Amino acid sequence: MGHGTNRIEDMSSPNNETAARARETVVEIHSVCLPPKKTTFQKLKKRFGDVFFPDDPLERFRNQTWRNKVILGLQSLFPIFTWGSQYDLKLFRSDVISGLTIASLAIPQGISYAKLANLPPIVGLYSSFVPPLIYSVLGSSKHLAVGPVSIASLVMGSMLSESVSPTQDSILYLKLAFTSTFFAGLFQASLGLLRLGFVIDFLSKATLVGFTAGAAVIVSLQQLKGLLGIVHFTGKMQFVPVMSSVINTRSEWSWETIIMGLGFLIILLTTRHISMRKPKLFWISAASPLASVVISTLLVYLIRHKTQAISFIGHLPKGLNPPSANMLYFSAAHLALAIKTGIITGILSLTEGIAVGRTFASLKNYQVNGNKEMMAIGFMNMAGSCTSCYVTTGSFSRSAVNVNAGAKTAFSNIVMASAVLVTLLFLMPLFYYTPNLILAAIILTAVIGLIDYQAAYKLYKVDKFDFFTCMCSFFGVLFVSVPLGLAIAVGVSVIKILLHVTRPNTLEFGNIPGTQIYQSLKRYIEASRVPAFLILAVESPICFANSTYLQERILRWTREEETRIRVNNDRALKCIVLDMTAVSSIDTSGIEALFELRRRLEKQSLQLVLVNPVGSVMEKLHKSKIIESLGLSGLYLTVGEAVSDLSSTWKAHGQP
């Protein structure tokens, strides 16, 4: 096909043929070019770079002196050198204020979330000390506030407690918690180092909305133990067992605990509502958990001789994090459980941490490096597992407070860790009479915001399949189990991906009168069929998974079009035009399917024409010799050129 000009004919329905002839248009026919030749090594190099290095991390090192390369290398490995070199007193003042503010939230939440994971409360404080220090050196987010989070705590607690009792075998349970944290960190760091972050993309937005809401409901129901003063409560995490336990233990309900618990819960929810309505008053909700802990502890201390109905934390050891490397448990008996728990909690915490970091980076107009975040969170958890910490990540609630408090750099995490350090060294005896009810109220207040019904409604309005995935995740967590609920939702998401791959969308195109534009007949009512042509578009790669389906689907389109022509007594079908603009790739199975399709159409005296294959597809078609089999009139750059050239050829040969 070289360059040439042809008149456009029969570009609309029969009713518009006269008008079409009056609007004869000259169209230049262009050649479809092959991409520039590249060696196999060059292709692999480009593909490897596109898959694993889309951000081109070495770009900043080009054309730099060795001294600058060393500095840039240190800044790349340790982001603290980036902001640390520009640090001043103004930034320090902002970070101190925000660090102390999030510390007032992190201390009570740390104690509460450790209880949620069935761990000693002190472990929650340990986890709010070491990990933030490590993240401040390695993390690329300026506003991410690191520490224990509710979802990871719940998942770890539910998965480990299914096999090991946290009360009857507390030492083994603690060992497994630290070992799971180690494997979570190892998995996270490996994803970052190998640049495999796309793995966490299998947790879609719909999956996370449903999973988070279901987990939040389970967490909330579990807190009824503390709010009602129940002593013998189920360790299961499903809706039915929890509610049965609440009802069957009515005799253990404590009216003193209920009154005090509901009172503080109302206060915490009220302060949260005020801060949401008026963001400038963020400090009210940030300070209310610690203030509630102080007031409730004082109240329990004052009435300790009058009632024994209100349970409290008891003794918490003073001092820094004790080393726990010797407690990492690699025995075969429970190793699989530790690895499974670590991977699941690692994926969840990594997804939450990166999502939170990117959210606030977008608000503050800077970029967070996903792979650096994976490595930072991974190394943070690996180090934490050796210093009596369990899985930690960036918390949305604490990060939001951090932003509103005016944090400028990751130094706010160092300030928060310093406040936790002072607490560990000097203030632990003050928490002796802290009631369990206030911890339950703090958790309830934190997780209630995780139930995002607006996001679920948006999923319902926009994509029913995503909403179905969301509901599978939600009810799976609620009625089956936390890990199985997540697995069900991921399974549904994978099925959706497989459906998109194996059953891609195909469309029939028509011409919009008076233009060279061809679009879907169903989408554009003004578009009309072109007599003698069946114009189809494939909207996916053509590969082994869908090649047979596409071949059969195109033949079905052909049969349906021929039936329509017989019924309406239209012009006979001569040509099938296949628009390949959206076909991003093709494999050998796809090429064989095109060969077979061309052969079967030829038997019916029909011509197959391909339009606008992309570079890599065009190269494979050329090497497979299918271009030669199609002939000079079998490949065009646009649908308009194909219709114009073929119509002119038929006219020149006196064909109707």
Phi, psi and omega per residue, in radians:
M1 nan 2.005 3.043
G2 -1.768 -2.717 3.085
H3 -1.547 2.605 3.120
G4 -3.046 3.072 3.097
T5 -2.236 2.499 3.102
N6 -2.498 2.703 3.080
R7 -1.545 2.541 3.090
I8 -1.537 2.213 3.096
E9 -2.307 2.746 3.072
D10 0.941 0.830 -3.064
M11 -1.664 0.154 3.140
S12 -2.580 -3.025 3.141
S13 -1.188 2.868 -3.118
P14 -0.968 -0.565 -3.108
N15 -1.169 -0.359 -3.078
N16 -1.924 0.223 -3.057
E17 -1.091 -0.700 -3.122
T18 -1.094 -0.782 3.121
A19 -1.121 -0.624 -3.124
A20 -1.151 -0.718 3.138
R21 -1.123 -0.565 -3.138
A22 -1.253 -0.321 -3.085
R23 -1.911 0.708 -3.113
E24 -1.002 2.338 -3.064
T25 -2.202 2.428 3.097
V26 -1.559 2.182 -3.109
V27 -2.141 2.283 3.104
E28 -1.461 2.319 -3.124
I29 -1.670 2.107 -3.087
H30 -1.769 2.640 3.057
S31 -1.360 2.593 3.033
V32 -1.648 2.017 -2.996
C33 -1.593 2.662 2.996
L34 -1.402 2.640 3.069
P35 -1.195 2.802 3.103
P36 -1.002 2.511 -3.111
K37 -1.199 2.369 3.082
K38 -2.366 2.617 3.067
T39 -1.301 2.862 3.111
T40 -1.038 -0.680 3.127
F41 -1.096 -0.746 3.132
Q42 -1.097 -0.692 3.118
K43 -1.147 -0.791 3.128
L44 -1.101 -0.700 3.140
K45 -1.087 -0.784 3.132
K46 -1.142 -0.759 -3.135
R47 -1.118 -0.754 3.118
F48 -1.057 -0.755 3.129
G49 -1.145 -0.698 3.140
D50 -1.151 -0.638 -3.085
V51 -1.352 -0.842 -2.980
F52 -1.779 -0.354 -3.104
F53 -2.301 0.990 -3.127
P54 -1.131 -0.405 -3.121
D55 -1.572 -0.067 -3.137
D56 0.849 1.236 -3.051
P57 -1.156 -0.304 -3.105
L58 -1.568 -0.046 -3.079
E59 -1.042 -0.701 -3.081
R60 -1.217 -0.274 -3.121
F61 -1.533 -0.216 -3.077
R62 -1.229 2.495 3.108
N63 1.008 0.606 3.101
Q64 -1.988 2.665 3.055
T65 -1.268 2.864 -3.131
W66 -1.065 -0.651 3.130
R67 -1.097 -0.801 3.124
N68 -1.148 -0.613 3.119
K69 -1.124 -0.687 3.104
V70 -1.128 -0.749 3.138
I71 -1.131 -0.791 3.130
L72 -1.122 -0.616 3.095
G73 -1.124 -0.755 3.099
L74 -1.114 -0.721 3.129
Q75 -1.161 -0.585 3.128
S76 -1.228 -0.724 -3.132
L77 -1.349 -0.650 -3.088
F78 -2.240 1.574 -3.094
P79 -0.980 -0.284 3.117
I80 -1.057 -0.500 3.111
F81 -1.234 -0.406 3.133
T82 -1.244 -0.961 -3.117
W83 -1.471 -0.398 -3.126
G84 -1.160 -0.570 -3.129
S85 -1.235 -0.310 -3.127
Q86 -1.956 0.245 -3.046
Y87 -1.296 2.474 3.117
D88 -2.484 -3.130 -3.055
L89 -1.146 -0.600 3.139
K90 -1.132 -0.780 3.097
L91 -1.130 -0.679 -3.134
F92 -1.069 -0.762 -3.131
R93 -1.094 -0.758 3.125
S94 -1.112 -0.742 -3.105
D95 -1.210 -0.597 3.114
V96 -1.141 -0.778 3.139
I97 -1.089 -0.832 -3.120
S98 -1.188 -0.651 3.129
G99 -1.109 -0.748 3.107
L100 -1.185 -0.601 3.129
T101 -1.141 -0.828 -3.129
I102 -1.264 -0.404 3.064
A103 -1.135 -0.642 3.127
S104 -1.133 -0.409 3.089
L105 -1.608 -0.634 -3.050
A106 -1.214 -0.616 -3.077
I107 -1.125 -0.957 3.109
P108 -1.167 -0.621 3.121
Q109 -1.183 -0.657 3.115
G110 -1.042 -0.792 3.107
I111 -1.106 -0.734 -3.081
S112 -1.181 -0.795 -3.084
Y113 -1.210 -0.533 3.054
A114 -1.099 -0.703 3.079
K115 -1.107 -0.621 3.123
L116 -1.131 -0.584 3.109
A117 -1.517 0.164 -3.118
N118 1.085 0.543 3.129
L119 -1.908 2.785 3.062
P120 -1.016 2.450 -3.092
P121 -0.963 -0.565 -3.089
I122 -1.117 -0.488 3.134
V123 -1.104 -0.576 3.095
G124 -1.111 -0.642 3.089
L125 -1.289 -0.695 3.054
Y126 -0.981 -0.692 -3.096
S127 -1.303 -0.162 3.075
S128 -1.759 0.121 -3.115
F129 -1.950 -1.082 -3.059
V130 -1.236 -0.899 -3.088
P131 -0.974 -0.752 3.118
P132 -1.068 -0.586 3.118
L133 -1.135 -0.757 -3.129
I134 -1.195 -0.718 -3.129
Y135 -1.119 -0.639 -3.119
S136 -1.085 -0.419 3.114
V137 -1.530 -0.678 -3.000
L138 -1.784 -0.396 -3.024
G139 -1.359 2.598 -3.129
S140 -1.732 -0.112 3.122
S141 -1.534 2.412 3.131
K142 -1.481 -0.297 -2.957
H143 -2.147 -0.055 -3.110
L144 -1.224 2.143 3.094
A145 -1.735 2.056 -2.964
V146 -1.675 2.535 3.079
G147 2.885 -3.019 3.093
P148 -1.122 2.602 3.097
V149 -2.277 2.785 -2.986
S150 -1.196 -0.787 -3.034
I151 -1.136 -0.859 3.126
A152 -1.083 -0.644 3.115
S153 -1.128 -0.770 3.131
L154 -1.102 -0.812 -3.101
V155 -1.105 -0.788 3.116
M156 -1.079 -0.798 -3.134
G157 -1.079 -0.754 -3.089
S158 -1.249 -0.681 -3.093
M159 -1.262 -0.746 -3.112
L160 -1.266 -0.666 -3.083
S161 -1.225 -0.276 3.074
E162 -1.163 -0.472 -3.087
S163 -1.977 -0.498 -3.080
V164 -2.289 2.285 -3.136
S165 -1.354 2.195 3.124
P166 -1.251 -0.257 3.132
T167 -1.743 -0.776 -3.089
Q168 -1.401 -0.480 3.138
D169 -2.308 1.054 -2.978
S170 -1.138 -0.620 -3.110
I171 -1.167 -0.813 3.111
L172 -1.096 -0.702 3.124
Y173 -1.063 -0.762 3.136
L174 -1.123 -0.714 3.102
K175 -1.073 -0.766 -3.141
L176 -1.158 -0.603 3.099
A177 -1.115 -0.783 3.114
F178 -1.169 -0.686 3.137
T179 -1.170 -0.714 3.075
S180 -1.067 -0.702 3.100
T181 -1.094 -0.704 3.105
F182 -1.074 -0.814 -3.132
F183 -1.198 -0.585 3.060
A184 -1.076 -0.815 3.122
G185 -1.134 -0.705 3.117
L186 -1.089 -0.754 3.126
F187 -1.129 -0.778 -3.127
Q188 -1.123 -0.821 -3.141
A189 -1.121 -0.638 3.123
S190 -1.115 -0.723 3.098
L191 -1.045 -0.716 3.135
G192 -1.212 -0.806 -3.115
L193 -1.129 -0.705 -3.136
L194 -1.538 -0.003 3.113
R195 0.970 0.883 -3.125
L196 -1.955 0.635 -3.090
G197 -1.098 -0.345 -3.138
F198 -1.114 -0.247 3.128
V199 -1.064 -0.697 -3.090
I200 -1.293 -0.184 3.110
D201 -1.217 -0.232 3.087
F202 -1.211 -0.253 2.984
L203 -1.553 1.580 -3.072
S204 -1.228 2.944 3.094
K205 -1.015 -0.753 -3.138
A206 -1.098 -0.739 3.121
T207 -1.070 -0.803 -3.083
L208 -1.191 -0.656 3.119
V209 -1.075 -0.832 -3.141
G210 -1.194 -0.763 -3.131
F211 -1.097 -0.808 -3.111
T212 -1.098 -0.741 3.132
A213 -1.137 -0.776 3.117
G214 -1.087 -0.770 3.106
A215 -1.113 -0.660 3.123
A216 -1.108 -0.693 3.107
V217 -1.126 -0.778 3.127
I218 -1.100 -0.760 3.108
V219 -1.047 -0.765 -3.131
S220 -1.090 -0.770 3.139
L221 -1.143 -0.611 3.104
Q222 -1.109 -0.481 -3.113
Q223 -1.313 -0.160 3.068
L224 -1.091 -0.458 3.073
K225 -1.017 -0.824 -3.136
G226 -1.313 -0.649 -3.091
L227 -1.291 -0.463 -3.136
L228 -1.753 -0.146 3.134
G229 1.344 0.458 -3.117
I230 -1.320 2.371 -3.134
V231 -1.639 -0.872 -3.103
H232 -1.721 1.675 -3.047
F233 -2.112 2.599 -3.111
T234 -1.145 2.571 3.070
G235 -1.616 -0.028 -3.130
K236 -1.348 2.772 -3.035
M237 -2.009 0.238 3.126
Q238 -1.643 2.738 -3.061
F239 -1.046 -0.869 -3.051
V240 -1.111 -0.891 3.120
P241 -1.053 -0.657 -3.130
V242 -1.147 -0.825 -3.130
M243 -1.170 -0.628 3.081
S244 -1.099 -0.712 3.126
S245 -1.126 -0.693 3.117
V246 -1.084 -0.781 -3.095
I247 -1.247 -0.714 -3.070
N248 -1.300 -0.228 -3.133
T249 -1.935 0.567 -3.132
R250 -1.043 -0.513 -3.120
S251 -1.175 -0.329 -3.123
E252 -1.605 -0.136 -3.123
W253 -1.047 2.427 -3.123
S254 -2.007 2.077 -3.090
W255 -1.147 -0.581 3.097
E256 -1.097 -0.766 3.132
T257 -1.137 -0.731 -3.108
I258 -1.095 -0.808 -3.107
I259 -1.101 -0.850 -3.119
M260 -1.165 -0.730 -3.116
G261 -1.112 -0.804 3.130
L262 -1.133 -0.643 3.123
G263 -1.060 -0.870 3.137
F264 -1.210 -0.585 3.098
L265 -1.106 -0.732 3.113
I266 -1.102 -0.733 3.124
I267 -1.078 -0.818 -3.104
L268 -1.137 -0.726 3.118
L269 -1.170 -0.627 3.118
T270 -1.146 -0.798 3.131
T271 -1.135 -0.631 3.091
R272 -1.118 -0.736 3.136
H273 -1.123 -0.717 3.132
I274 -1.084 -0.778 -3.111
S275 -1.184 -0.560 3.102
M276 -1.249 -0.648 3.133
R277 -1.292 -0.615 -3.123
K278 -2.267 1.580 -3.065
P279 -0.972 -0.472 3.133
K280 -1.150 -0.328 3.113
L281 -1.710 0.563 -3.130
F282 -1.008 -0.550 -3.054
W283 -1.122 -0.361 3.141
I284 -1.180 -0.865 3.132
S285 -1.259 -0.480 3.131
A286 -1.226 -0.661 -3.079
A287 -1.541 -0.347 -3.036
S288 -1.109 -0.636 3.107
P289 -1.080 -0.820 -3.135
L290 -1.177 -0.692 3.099
A291 -1.099 -0.686 3.111
S292 -1.144 -0.679 3.088
V293 -1.076 -0.789 -3.128
V294 -1.102 -0.839 -3.087
I295 -1.159 -0.781 -3.124
S296 -1.154 -0.647 3.097
T297 -1.109 -0.739 3.123
L298 -1.126 -0.720 3.126
L299 -1.107 -0.788 3.134
V300 -1.120 -0.668 3.115
Y301 -1.098 -0.715 -3.092
L302 -1.237 -0.534 -3.089
I303 -1.852 0.256 -3.046
R304 -1.073 -0.493 -3.123
H305 -1.521 -0.265 -3.091
K306 -1.608 -0.481 3.135
T307 -2.580 2.520 3.086
Q308 -1.981 0.208 -3.031
A309 -1.353 -0.393 -3.092
I310 -1.638 2.021 -3.140
S311 -1.402 2.601 -3.139
F312 -2.361 2.999 -3.003
I313 -1.116 -0.866 -3.074
G314 1.638 -2.720 -3.023
H315 -1.208 2.307 3.001
L316 -2.138 2.215 -3.073
P317 -1.193 2.490 3.055
K318 -1.480 2.791 3.032
G319 2.011 2.957 -3.130
L320 -1.268 2.968 3.111
N321 -0.995 2.139 3.040
P322 -1.298 2.559 3.103
P323 -1.103 2.515 -3.097
S324 -2.314 0.248 3.124
A325 -1.041 -0.583 3.138
N326 -1.268 -0.171 -3.138
M327 -1.690 -0.061 3.089
L328 -1.129 2.271 -2.911
Y329 -1.930 1.874 -3.116
F330 -1.983 0.393 3.106
S331 -1.269 2.563 -3.073
A332 -1.108 -0.421 -3.040
A333 -1.026 -0.761 -3.074
H334 -2.207 0.246 -3.092
L335 -1.100 -0.731 -3.140
A336 -1.071 -0.690 3.108
L337 -1.105 -0.761 -3.133
A338 -1.128 -0.729 3.141
I339 -1.149 -0.804 -3.134
K340 -1.071 -0.803 3.120
T341 -1.102 -0.719 3.140
G342 -1.100 -0.756 -3.115
I343 -1.165 -0.782 -3.112
I344 -1.161 -0.836 3.120
T345 -1.163 -0.562 3.113
G346 -1.136 -0.772 3.127
I347 -1.119 -0.795 -3.112
L348 -1.110 -0.827 -3.111
S349 -1.179 -0.637 3.114
L350 -1.153 -0.762 3.113
T351 -1.052 -0.793 -3.140
E352 -1.136 -0.798 -3.088
G353 -1.090 -0.801 -3.123
I354 -1.194 -0.698 3.128
A355 -1.084 -0.760 3.133
V356 -1.143 -0.789 -3.139
G357 -1.052 -0.762 -3.131
R358 -1.215 -0.588 3.132
T359 -1.060 -0.874 -3.089
F360 -1.358 -0.455 3.034
A361 -1.142 -0.687 3.097
S362 -1.128 -0.710 3.129
L363 -1.128 -0.588 -3.078
K364 -1.770 0.160 3.002
N365 1.078 0.865 2.950
Y366 -2.501 3.013 -3.004
Q367 -1.986 2.440 3.066
V368 -1.850 2.284 3.130
N369 -1.469 1.981 -3.060
G370 -1.048 -0.739 -3.114
N371 -1.196 -0.651 3.065
K372 -1.124 -0.671 3.121
E373 -1.119 -0.723 3.106
M374 -1.049 -0.785 -3.138
M375 -1.178 -0.721 -3.135
A376 -1.095 -0.836 -3.139
I377 -1.169 -0.645 3.127
G378 -1.142 -0.891 3.128
F379 -1.121 -0.587 3.102
M380 -1.084 -0.757 3.133
N381 -1.290 -0.606 3.086
M382 -1.119 -0.779 3.089
A383 -1.162 -0.651 3.127
G384 -1.105 -0.643 -3.141
S385 -1.114 -0.404 3.121
C386 -1.621 -0.021 -3.135
T387 -2.270 0.659 3.030
S388 1.107 0.599 3.091
C389 -1.983 2.707 3.007
Y390 -1.976 -3.071 -2.942
V391 -0.957 2.258 3.108
T392 -2.279 2.800 3.083
T393 -2.848 -2.999 3.092
G394 -1.358 2.270 -3.129
S395 -1.688 2.316 -3.140
F396 -1.144 -0.777 -3.088
S397 -1.121 -0.807 -3.134
R398 -1.212 -0.634 3.120
S399 -1.163 -0.668 3.094
A400 -1.088 -0.744 3.084
V401 -1.119 -0.697 3.135
N402 -1.038 -0.781 3.123
V403 -1.141 -0.840 -3.110
N404 -1.137 -0.473 3.131
A405 -1.395 -0.127 3.043
G406 1.709 0.403 3.130
A407 -1.055 2.442 -3.139
K408 -1.973 -0.509 -3.126
T409 -2.499 3.121 3.120
A410 -1.261 -0.031 3.095
F411 -1.104 -0.378 3.105
S412 -1.079 -0.515 3.067
N413 -1.174 -0.629 3.106
I414 -1.165 -0.713 3.102
V415 -1.106 -0.767 3.115
M416 -1.061 -0.792 3.128
A417 -1.083 -0.630 3.115
S418 -1.137 -0.689 3.101
A419 -1.150 -0.692 3.082
V420 -1.137 -0.656 3.109
L421 -1.055 -0.792 3.104
V422 -1.057 -0.711 3.117
T423 -1.090 -0.780 -3.124
L424 -1.125 -0.636 -3.055
L425 -1.421 -0.602 -2.948
F426 -2.217 -0.401 -2.932
L427 -1.881 0.011 -3.048
M428 -1.057 -0.659 3.123
P429 -1.044 -0.430 -3.114
L430 -1.206 -0.301 -3.123
F431 -1.600 0.102 -3.058
Y432 -1.019 -0.777 -3.080
Y433 -1.681 0.261 3.089
T434 -1.147 2.095 -3.058
P435 -1.295 2.583 3.101
N436 -1.140 -0.432 -3.122
L437 -1.114 -0.605 -3.121
I438 -1.259 -0.564 3.071
L439 -1.150 -0.714 3.094
A440 -1.101 -0.726 3.137
A441 -1.137 -0.678 3.125
I442 -1.131 -0.765 3.128
I443 -1.117 -0.778 3.125
L444 -1.013 -0.771 -3.131
T445 -1.118 -0.646 -3.110
A446 -1.265 -0.741 -3.009
V447 -1.475 -0.271 -3.111
I448 -1.108 -0.497 3.110
G449 -1.309 -0.169 3.127
L450 -1.402 -0.226 3.110
I451 -1.499 1.644 -3.043
D452 -1.691 1.414 -3.107
Y453 -1.194 -0.479 3.111
Q454 -1.165 -0.684 3.095
A455 -1.148 -0.684 3.115
A456 -1.119 -0.724 3.120
Y457 -1.135 -0.654 3.103
K458 -1.139 -0.691 3.075
L459 -1.053 -0.731 3.136
Y460 -1.090 -0.705 -3.105
K461 -1.273 -0.631 -2.993
V462 -1.606 -0.811 -3.015
D463 -2.526 1.852 -3.085
K464 -1.131 -0.589 3.138
F465 -1.183 -0.707 3.073
D466 -1.102 -0.666 3.096
F467 -1.127 -0.694 3.081
F468 -1.070 -0.741 3.075
T469 -1.054 -0.762 3.121
C470 -1.040 -0.790 -3.130
M471 -1.194 -0.636 3.065
C472 -1.038 -0.774 3.127
S473 -1.125 -0.792 -3.088
F474 -1.098 -0.947 -3.091
F475 -1.279 -0.487 3.054
G476 -1.101 -0.789 3.095
V477 -1.140 -0.694 -3.029
L478 -1.239 -0.713 -2.988
F479 -1.986 -0.306 -3.138
V480 -1.791 -1.370 3.039
S481 -2.970 2.872 -3.098
V482 -1.112 -0.952 -3.121
P483 -1.157 -0.677 3.135
L484 -1.211 -0.606 3.068
G485 -1.073 -0.727 3.086
L486 -1.144 -0.741 -3.135
A487 -1.098 -0.699 3.122
I488 -1.071 -0.788 -3.117
A489 -1.147 -0.733 3.099
V490 -1.107 -0.694 3.098
G491 -1.059 -0.754 3.110
V492 -1.117 -0.688 3.113
S493 -1.118 -0.703 3.117
V494 -1.145 -0.688 3.085
I495 -1.055 -0.692 3.113
K496 -1.085 -0.754 3.110
I497 -1.083 -0.784 -3.137
L498 -1.085 -0.668 3.104
L499 -1.113 -0.714 3.119
H500 -1.127 -0.644 -3.094
V501 -1.348 -0.824 -3.027
T502 -1.459 -0.391 3.132
R503 -2.238 1.194 -3.082
P504 -1.216 2.844 -3.111
N505 -1.405 2.387 3.014
T506 -2.183 2.478 -3.056
L507 -2.239 2.637 2.987
E508 -1.770 2.224 -3.092
F509 -1.739 2.669 3.000
G510 -2.386 2.939 -3.113
N511 -1.600 2.360 3.011
I512 -1.456 1.994 -2.995
P513 -0.890 2.401 3.105
G514 1.454 0.072 -3.111
T515 -2.343 3.017 2.990
Q516 -1.766 0.388 -3.091
I517 -1.671 2.326 3.097
Y518 -2.127 2.174 -3.101
Q519 -2.447 3.047 -3.067
S520 -1.048 2.320 3.109
L521 -1.158 -0.570 -3.126
K522 -1.338 -0.531 -3.072
R523 -1.457 -0.652 -3.094
Y524 -2.006 1.906 -3.061
I525 -1.185 -0.428 -3.137
E526 -1.379 -0.272 3.122
A527 -1.202 2.486 -3.102
S528 -2.284 2.638 3.121
R529 -1.132 2.651 3.082
V530 -1.777 2.059 -3.109
P531 -0.940 2.409 3.112
A532 1.365 -0.080 -3.129
F533 -2.089 2.473 2.904
L534 -2.054 1.923 -3.044
I535 -1.813 2.051 -3.087
L536 -2.122 2.678 3.093
A537 -2.290 2.407 3.068
V538 -1.873 2.280 -3.048
E539 -1.948 0.886 3.096
S540 -2.967 2.893 2.963
P541 -1.075 2.694 3.075
I542 -1.885 2.001 -3.043
C543 -2.459 -3.111 -3.092
F544 -1.004 -0.507 -3.066
A545 -1.312 -0.385 -3.073
N546 -2.281 0.017 -3.039
S547 -1.094 -0.761 3.132
T548 -1.138 -0.745 3.122
Y549 -1.050 -0.810 -3.099
L550 -1.117 -0.695 3.105
Q551 -1.047 -0.831 3.141
E552 -1.174 -0.618 -3.124
R553 -1.197 -0.684 3.124
I554 -1.172 -0.693 3.082
L555 -1.126 -0.610 3.083
R556 -1.167 -0.731 3.060
W557 -0.962 -0.733 -3.106
T558 -1.111 -0.812 3.128
R559 -1.077 -0.742 -3.131
E560 -1.129 -0.665 3.129
E561 -1.188 -0.703 3.110
E562 -1.133 -0.655 3.081
T563 -1.106 -0.754 3.132
R564 -1.094 -0.678 -3.133
I565 -1.141 -0.740 3.115
R566 -1.103 -0.734 -3.120
V567 -1.129 -0.723 -3.066
N568 -1.638 -0.037 -3.138
N569 0.982 0.764 3.121
D570 -1.532 -3.118 3.096
R571 -1.123 2.532 -3.111
A572 -1.122 2.571 3.129
L573 -1.320 2.278 -3.126
K574 -2.074 -0.531 -2.939
C575 -2.469 2.415 3.009
I576 -1.872 2.008 3.117
V577 -1.729 2.136 -3.108
L578 -1.921 1.847 3.123
D579 -1.367 2.020 -3.069
M580 -1.868 0.382 -3.129
T581 -1.010 -0.681 -3.086
A582 -1.599 0.069 3.105
V583 -1.500 1.736 -3.019
S584 -1.376 -0.355 3.132
S585 -2.778 2.845 3.109
I586 -2.600 2.506 3.088
D587 -1.976 -3.073 -3.074
T588 -1.098 -0.601 3.093
S589 -1.127 -0.681 3.095
G590 -1.143 -0.696 3.115
I591 -1.131 -0.751 3.100
E592 -1.077 -0.643 3.109
A593 -1.120 -0.669 3.104
L594 -1.164 -0.709 3.066
F595 -1.016 -0.836 -3.110
E596 -1.142 -0.682 3.121
L597 -1.107 -0.792 3.115
R598 -1.046 -0.739 -3.138
R599 -1.091 -0.780 -3.110
R600 -1.212 -0.595 3.099
L601 -1.234 -0.646 3.108
E602 -1.060 -0.641 3.108
K603 -1.089 -0.441 3.114
Q604 -1.692 0.207 -3.123
S605 1.080 0.637 3.108
L606 -2.025 2.494 -3.132
Q607 -1.720 2.428 3.065
L608 -1.810 2.232 3.135
V609 -2.166 2.323 3.099
L610 -1.815 2.461 -3.090
V611 -2.178 2.209 2.947
N612 0.933 0.947 3.001
P613 -1.204 2.446 -3.130
V614 -1.213 2.979 -2.984
G615 -0.925 -0.931 -3.086
S616 -1.161 -0.625 3.108
V617 -1.188 -0.755 3.137
M618 -1.060 -0.707 -3.132
E619 -1.095 -0.759 3.139
K620 -1.208 -0.665 3.096
L621 -1.098 -0.668 3.134
H622 -1.167 -0.779 -3.121
K623 -1.176 -0.516 -3.115
S624 -1.440 -0.040 3.126
K625 1.227 0.171 3.139
I626 -1.214 -0.495 3.116
I627 -1.096 -0.719 3.131
E628 -1.125 -0.682 -3.123
S629 -1.201 -0.478 3.130
L630 -1.320 -0.467 3.138
G631 1.543 3.079 -3.090
L632 -1.123 -0.507 -3.103
S633 -1.749 0.486 -3.116
G634 -1.936 0.046 -3.091
L635 -2.534 2.207 -3.116
Y636 -2.397 2.823 -3.134
L637 -1.428 -0.620 3.129
T638 -2.360 2.791 3.091
V639 -1.111 -0.703 -3.137
G640 -1.043 -0.740 3.121
E641 -1.166 -0.664 3.119
A642 -1.088 -0.855 -3.119
V643 -1.110 -0.743 -3.120
S644 -1.120 -0.827 -3.071
D645 -1.194 -0.775 -3.122
L646 -1.174 -0.697 3.117
S647 -1.083 -0.725 3.129
S648 -1.160 -0.688 3.126
T649 -1.098 -0.796 3.126
W650 -1.081 -0.703 -3.126
K651 -1.147 -0.707 -3.136
A652 -1.125 -0.556 3.128
H653 -1.591 0.120 3.084
G654 1.261 0.373 3.118
Q655 -1.501 2.494 -3.096
P656 -1.263 nan nan
